[in-house]
Amino acid sequence: MPNNRSNELLGYPADARLLILNADDFGMYRAVTEAIFRTLQEGVVRSTSLMVPCPFALHAMHLLRENPDLAFGVHLTVVRDQFNYNWGPLTPGRRCRP
């Protein structure tokens, strides 16, 4: 039997097979944020990742603050991959010199 410390830390037997669902893009759109929050409350997903530069990130952060038991991480957003959906950087832009 494999030594599965992760299972033990999560309170499961070492030989248990686990499927842990993470909901990505928390804060991106209003509908996405509301759906992810609902699935977190219902226990469908165990964690989420917050997209900070998106329009509904502030709302998502308020939900996280009001629910400190929810597990979350930060979704690092390097590029915008949707042409008509704009969000900006969190810090002022600066040109790099060669």
Secondary structure as GFF3:
##gff-version 3
##sequence-region A 1 98
A	DSSP	alpha_helix	5	9	.	.	.	ID=ss1
A	DSSP	beta_strand	22	26	.	.	.	ID=ss2
A	DSSP	alpha_helix	30	42	.	.	.	ID=ss3
A	DSSP	beta_strand	47	50	.	.	.	ID=ss4
A	DSSP	alpha_helix	57	66	.	.	.	ID=ss5
A	DSSP	beta_strand	71	74	.	.	.	ID=ss6
###
